Amino acid sequence: MKKLYAIILFLGFLLPLEAQTTSKKSYVVEEEQFMEQQLIDAKNCFFKKQEDVSRLWKLNLIDLLNTSTVISDPIIGIKSGLSLGYERRLGVGRSLDINLGASSNIFRSNKSNQEESLYSDYHGDSYGVEFSIAHKLYLFKKENIARGLSGNNLSGIYTSVLLGIDWESHTYDATYVQGAEPVISNTVELMSIQTKYQEIEYSASFNLGIQRQFTKNGFFDFHIGTGLRRTTVPIYDYHIINGKPTQFRMLNGKRVSEIEWGALFNYNLSLGFTLDNQEIRELPKDCSVFEYHTNKQRIIKLSLINPNKLFNQDFFEGRLTAGIEQKISNSVFSINANINYFFSVLLSDIDIDGVAYGVVEPRYYYDLKKRMAQGKTGNSFSANYVGLRSRFGLRKGKHLAIAPVWGIQRQFFKHLLFDYKVGPELFLARNDKDIRFFSELKIGLAF
């Protein structure tokens, strides 16, 4: 009888314990499923996946968000571009995308800040206008609509056939000093050389890309592709006669041009604002994907972004960043440190050139406590900030630059990172001191 009582007591203790453990496991599973579904809903809402959109106006601003202009002498280096696009849905999963863009590059260099150069003054500018039209086919659009995963919109992975025309005008002026060895002539006299030419490029390419709308009026579009191009460039000889401009080859009073055919590698990253034919409405309160509630003491960052947008290029430019941001204790202060590598790749010769520099930046997230009080974020790194950015060149291109900055950083979908900063910069290098205005955008991953 005692054994029976003992068994009953043991089961009376074990069964509730097992039931509690099972209940806890079930709760954890249900919580994970809920969080996963919440994340899916937030993505659908954030990227407007469920809305029907038949047309888009697109303004690409990525160049304007990555600039560096010398305040004391802006003509030393200005490189920017802007494009306006219109996309119209032709049917389910098909659209016509038209883009018109303009770009400019103004620069100047002289011997006082380039010790190894062979000239005393060299400057130039180039301007370009580009037009393209593309037929897009969004993959699996009908299937996703049937499954309720997407609306009949202009969003998703696509393939496209793109036709484009690019016109550019170039002007270069150089003044050589006596005793130097000019690149073009064996003469050692003081002389001025001016070169002007225009070129037109026609292209056709097949591309693979992805396009998304996000929040109220944002969009990004990235595609890569390959195809053919036909370039018309005037032929010119370097004739220096009493400092007169370069002479072009002439035939019957007309400039002689040559036509070049070649393969192209086409890439394009667009990031900017868009207007569609939907009513402008507020996002639901549960669609705050920027609200990252996890408390963090440090994050590791990786980003790669193309700082310029041109239609077809013979070279590729980018900026690769790897770094870490560490909180100071459990406060609103942090230290952001990273290594940046700015590189350019000449595709025709597979020639890679780059400059590496480091950045140390103390930050103060001035609105973090307010965002936490409103329930918008945890004590992490998703807030607006002010900081003091110190940049120093590594090996090639040694320099020191100090800048007070204002910025905005957000983490969303756990591992995606958006960081934009702007401010004046004091640039110090050997034989070169400038005050610059810079604007920098980084989009990447955070862990």
Secondary structure, 3 states (H helix, E strand, C coil): CHHHHHHHHHHHHHHHHHHHHHHHHHHHHHHHHHHHHHHHHHHHHHCCCCCCCCEEEEEECCCCCCEEEECCCHHHEEEEEEEEEEEEEEECCEEEEEEEEEEEEEEEEECCCCCCCCCCEEEEEEEEEEEEEEEEEECCHHHHHHCCCCCCCCCEEEEEEEEEEEEEEEEEEEEECCCCCCCCCCCCCCEEEEEEEEEEEEEEEEEEEEEEEECCCEEEEEEEEEEEEEEEEECEECCCCCCCCCEECEECCEECEEEEEEEEEEEEEEEEEEEECCCCCCCCHHHCCCCCCCCCCEEEEEEEECCCCCCCCCEEEEEEEEEEEEECCCCCEEEEEEEEEEEEEECCCCEEEEEEEEEEEEEECCCHHHHHHCCCCCCCCCEEEEEEEEEEEECCCCCEEEEEEEEEEEEECCCEEEEEEEEEEEEEECCEEEEEEEEEEEEEEEC
